[in-house]
């Protein structure tokens, strides 16, 4: 019962925001969807297994395709973190990709964000998610983190 009330309130909130002009189409959060989007190859699974498979496949795609050599090219050291938010549309296509790095230098920040955006845009089309029996756009957030070897201390 509480879950139904929460979903109803969330739907009302989304409707009010859409009326206010903040968004043409508000995406349903991944965690709230009745049926999450399905990554290719996860279709034969059901429930949480299907959801876990989709999350794992998205993460694997990013790990495989993100150019971690960029850290060396940009002369970075230590852990780098970029947070990417995107929407898996009603049609299953990736859209509205936004990425954010906390790197200090603007050029480094822009390069890391561009790479994260490139990789997310290369995700394959998925089966759309559903909320209350209707296909909906689903919001997804993913932290991308990689390590670049520490710079050697030449004074040493």
VMD Tcl script that draws the C-alpha trace (Angstrom):
set ca {
  {0.00 0.00 0.00}
  {2.81 2.42 0.90}
  {4.54 1.61 -2.40}
  {1.37 2.48 -4.35}
  {1.02 5.78 -2.46}
  {4.67 6.60 -3.16}
  {4.26 5.86 -6.86}
  {1.09 7.96 -7.00}
  {2.83 10.89 -5.30}
  {5.83 10.50 -7.60}
  {3.54 10.52 -10.64}
  {1.75 13.63 -9.35}
  {5.08 15.36 -8.72}
  {6.29 14.47 -12.23}
  {3.05 15.78 -13.71}
  {3.31 19.08 -11.83}
  {6.92 19.58 -12.90}
  {6.02 18.88 -16.52}
  {3.26 21.49 -16.32}
  {5.67 24.06 -14.92}
  {7.89 23.82 -18.01}
  {10.96 22.39 -16.26}
  {10.85 19.27 -18.36}
  {9.14 18.14 -21.52}
  {9.28 14.56 -20.30}
  {10.35 13.71 -16.78}
  {12.18 10.41 -16.56}
  {11.21 7.87 -13.93}
  {14.11 6.97 -11.60}
  {15.63 3.55 -12.33}
  {15.02 2.37 -8.75}
  {11.29 3.25 -8.88}
  {10.40 1.67 -12.24}
  {8.03 -1.29 -12.15}
  {10.10 -2.82 -14.95}
  {13.57 -1.48 -15.59}
  {15.04 -1.18 -19.08}
  {16.48 -4.43 -20.41}
  {19.98 -4.55 -21.88}
  {20.40 -6.80 -24.94}
  {21.17 -10.34 -23.77}
  {19.22 -9.99 -20.50}
  {15.77 -10.60 -22.03}
  {15.49 -14.23 -20.91}
  {15.83 -13.29 -17.24}
  {13.07 -11.94 -14.99}
  {12.68 -9.63 -12.00}
  {15.79 -8.70 -10.06}
  {17.95 -11.04 -12.16}
  {17.03 -9.05 -15.26}
  {17.65 -5.74 -13.46}
  {21.01 -6.96 -12.12}
  {21.99 -8.21 -15.58}
  {21.20 -4.80 -17.12}
  {23.20 -2.94 -14.47}
  {26.13 -5.34 -14.92}
  {26.07 -5.07 -18.72}
  {25.96 -1.25 -18.62}
  {28.91 -1.24 -16.20}
  {30.85 -3.75 -18.33}
  {30.22 -1.69 -21.46}
  {31.62 1.41 -19.76}
  {34.62 -0.47 -18.31}
  {35.43 -1.97 -21.70}
  {34.99 1.19 -23.78}
  {36.18 4.03 -21.54}
  {39.64 5.19 -22.64}
  {41.56 4.99 -19.36}
  {44.74 5.95 -21.24}
  {43.25 9.42 -21.19}
  {44.55 9.73 -17.62}
  {48.13 9.32 -18.80}
  {47.57 11.61 -21.80}
  {46.28 14.32 -19.47}
  {49.18 13.72 -17.03}
  {46.83 12.74 -14.19}
  {47.60 10.60 -11.18}
  {45.45 8.82 -8.64}
  {41.75 8.09 -8.84}
  {39.56 9.92 -11.34}
  {35.80 10.04 -10.97}
  {33.14 11.18 -13.39}
  {29.43 10.91 -12.65}
  {27.18 10.42 -15.66}
  {23.42 10.89 -15.72}
  {21.39 9.82 -18.73}
  {17.96 8.74 -19.82}
  {16.92 5.49 -21.45}
  {13.96 6.73 -23.51}
  {10.57 5.17 -24.15}
  {12.11 3.95 -27.40}
  {15.05 2.33 -25.55}
  {17.58 4.82 -26.94}
  {20.09 6.72 -24.81}
  {19.54 10.47 -24.56}
  {20.08 13.51 -22.34}
  {23.60 12.47 -21.32}
  {25.21 14.74 -18.72}
  {28.59 14.09 -17.16}
  {30.46 15.81 -14.37}
  {34.06 15.56 -13.29}
  {35.52 17.34 -10.28}
  {38.95 17.70 -11.88}
  {40.47 21.10 -11.05}
  {41.64 22.10 -14.53}
  {38.90 23.04 -17.01}
  {40.64 21.25 -19.92}
  {41.00 18.02 -17.94}
  {37.42 18.26 -16.71}
  {36.15 18.80 -20.26}
  {38.19 15.86 -21.64}
  {37.00 13.42 -18.96}
  {33.39 14.53 -19.34}
  {33.55 14.24 -23.14}
  {34.93 10.69 -22.90}
  {32.26 9.65 -20.39}
  {29.55 11.12 -22.63}
  {30.98 9.36 -25.71}
  {30.95 5.98 -23.97}
  {27.42 6.35 -22.61}
  {26.10 7.44 -26.02}
  {27.58 4.23 -27.46}
  {25.35 2.02 -25.27}
  {23.04 -0.16 -27.36}
  {19.31 0.36 -27.66}
  {17.46 -1.41 -24.84}
  {13.92 -2.54 -24.16}
  {12.10 0.38 -22.55}
  {11.30 0.48 -18.87}
  {7.75 0.57 -17.55}
  {5.89 2.38 -14.80}
  {2.27 1.55 -13.98}
  {1.99 -0.56 -17.13}
  {3.19 2.11 -19.55}
  {6.54 2.50 -21.31}
  {8.42 5.40 -19.76}
  {11.76 7.11 -19.99}
  {14.07 5.95 -17.21}
  {16.71 8.11 -15.51}
  {20.02 6.39 -14.74}
  {23.14 7.63 -12.95}
  {26.52 5.94 -13.05}
  {29.82 6.85 -11.42}
  {32.83 6.10 -13.60}
  {36.02 5.69 -11.65}
  {39.48 4.70 -12.79}
  {42.98 4.84 -11.37}
  {45.97 6.43 -13.03}
  {49.37 5.40 -11.63}
  {50.88 7.89 -9.20}
  {53.54 10.11 -10.70}
  {57.09 9.13 -9.75}
  {58.88 11.45 -7.37}
  {62.10 12.36 -9.18}
  {63.56 14.12 -6.13}
  {63.89 10.91 -4.44}
}
mol new
graphics top color blue
foreach p $ca { graphics top sphere $p radius 0.5 }
foreach p [lrange $ca 0 end-1] q [lrange $ca 1 end] { graphics top cylinder $p $q radius 0.2 }
display resetview
